[in-house]
Amino acid sequence: MQADALTMQADALTLQADALTLQADALTLQADALTLQADVLTLQADALTLQADALTLQADALTLQADALTLSCIAKFNLLRINEMLY
């Protein structure tokens, strides 16, 4: 009788240990999921940074084009003035 009770207690403790192991596994999986979510957010932030960098480069290119047009207009104006002086 006492042996059966001890066996049942041992079985109960084994089940509790198994339950704790499953809970630990679940917590580990949740931690892994959170890590993956953090990784995804980091990659999204990196992608946004790259997009911002690309937009900055496009803006810089447009500024250079505007500068080139300005210099071209100045050069044409100077050529017109030189032509007026020559003729």
C-alpha positions as CSV (number, residue, x, y, z in Angstrom):
1,M,0.0,0.0,0.0
2,Q,2.7,2.4,1.0
3,A,4.8,1.4,-2.0
4,D,1.8,2.2,-4.3
5,A,1.4,5.6,-2.7
6,L,5.1,6.3,-3.1
7,T,5.0,5.2,-6.7
8,M,2.0,7.5,-7.3
9,Q,3.8,10.4,-5.7
10,A,6.9,9.7,-7.8
11,D,4.6,9.6,-10.9
12,A,3.0,12.9,-9.8
13,L,6.4,14.5,-9.4
14,T,7.5,13.2,-12.8
15,L,4.4,14.8,-14.3
16,Q,5.1,18.1,-12.6
17,A,8.7,18.0,-13.8
18,D,7.5,17.2,-17.3
19,A,5.0,20.2,-17.0
20,L,7.8,22.5,-15.9
21,T,10.0,21.3,-18.8
22,L,7.1,22.1,-21.2
23,Q,6.7,25.5,-19.7
24,A,10.4,26.2,-20.0
25,D,10.3,25.0,-23.6
26,A,7.3,27.3,-24.2
27,L,9.1,30.3,-22.7
28,T,12.2,29.5,-24.8
29,L,10.0,29.5,-27.9
30,Q,8.4,32.8,-26.9
31,A,11.9,34.3,-26.3
32,D,13.0,33.0,-29.8
33,A,9.9,34.5,-31.3
34,L,10.6,37.9,-29.6
35,T,14.2,37.7,-30.9
36,L,13.0,37.1,-34.4
37,Q,10.5,40.0,-34.1
38,A,13.3,42.2,-33.0
39,D,15.5,41.0,-35.9
40,V,12.6,41.8,-38.3
41,L,12.2,45.3,-36.8
42,T,15.9,45.9,-37.1
43,L,15.9,44.8,-40.7
44,Q,12.9,47.1,-41.4
45,A,14.7,50.0,-39.7
46,D,17.8,49.3,-41.8
47,A,15.6,49.2,-44.9
48,L,14.1,52.6,-44.0
49,T,17.5,54.0,-43.4
50,L,18.6,52.8,-46.8
51,Q,15.5,54.4,-48.4
52,A,16.3,57.6,-46.6
53,D,19.9,57.5,-47.9
54,A,18.6,56.9,-51.4
55,L,16.3,59.8,-51.2
56,T,19.1,62.0,-49.9
57,L,21.3,60.9,-52.8
58,Q,18.4,61.7,-55.2
59,A,18.0,65.2,-53.6
60,D,21.8,65.7,-53.9
61,A,21.6,64.7,-57.6
62,L,18.8,67.2,-58.2
63,T,20.8,69.9,-56.5
64,L,23.7,69.2,-58.7
65,Q,21.5,69.3,-61.8
66,A,20.1,72.7,-60.6
67,D,23.6,73.9,-60.0
68,A,24.6,72.8,-63.5
69,L,21.7,74.6,-65.1
70,T,22.5,77.7,-63.1
71,L,26.1,77.6,-64.3
72,S,24.9,76.9,-67.9
73,C,22.7,80.0,-67.8
74,I,25.5,82.1,-66.4
75,A,27.8,80.9,-69.1
76,K,25.2,81.7,-71.8
77,F,24.6,85.1,-70.4
78,N,28.4,85.8,-70.3
79,L,28.7,84.6,-73.9
80,L,25.9,87.0,-74.9
81,R,27.6,89.8,-73.2
82,I,30.9,88.9,-74.9
83,N,29.2,88.8,-78.3
84,E,27.7,92.2,-77.6
85,M,31.1,93.6,-76.8
86,L,32.6,92.1,-80.0
87,Y,29.9,93.3,-82.3
